[in-house]
């Protein structure tokens, strides 16, 4: 679909006004002063503060290598 087709569909199904309304995105909720180039030490400190090691391990443990036939072969991370 091109932009005009999407616009027309949004008008037809009643979602256009919602799509142009103001909203607080995740960046504005988290911080008023975002950094686009944080220092590695700052990233590491925030990672530790949030305890993301376990969350990353848990997320990665759910990933499995899949065969072309759709069968799970083995976990990628243990």
SVG drawing of the C-alpha trace seen along z (x, -y; Angstrom):
<svg xmlns="http://www.w3.org/2000/svg" viewBox="-15 -16 48 47">
<polyline fill="none" stroke="black" stroke-width="0.4" points="0.0,0.0 1.2,-3.5 0.6,-6.4 -2.6,-7.5 -4.1,-4.0 -3.2,-3.7 -4.7,-7.2 -7.9,-6.2 -8.1,-2.9 -7.5,-4.6 -10.3,-7.0 -12.6,-4.2 -12.0,-2.1 -11.9,-5.0 -8.3,-4.9 -6.9,-8.0 -7.6,-10.5 -5.9,-8.1 -2.9,-7.9 -2.3,-11.7 -3.1,-12.4 -0.4,-13.4 0.9,-10.7 3.8,-10.0 6.2,-7.6 8.5,-5.3 11.4,-7.7 9.5,-10.6 8.4,-8.3 11.8,-7.0 13.9,-10.2 13.6,-13.9 17.3,-14.0 18.0,-11.1 21.5,-10.3 22.1,-9.1 25.8,-8.4 26.3,-7.1 29.7,-6.1 30.2,-2.3 30.8,-2.7 27.4,-4.4 25.7,-1.6 27.4,1.0 26.4,-0.8 22.7,-1.0 22.8,2.7 24.0,3.7 21.5,1.3 18.6,2.9 19.9,6.5 19.7,7.3 22.0,10.3 19.3,12.7 16.7,11.1 19.0,11.5 19.8,15.1 16.1,15.9 15.2,14.3 18.0,16.0 17.2,19.4 13.9,19.4 15.7,19.1 16.1,22.4 17.6,23.3 14.8,24.4 15.1,26.8 13.7,25.9 10.8,28.3 10.0,26.2 11.3,28.6 13.3,27.3 16.8,28.7 18.6,27.4 18.7,24.4 21.0,21.7 22.0,20.5 22.1,22.6"/>
</svg>
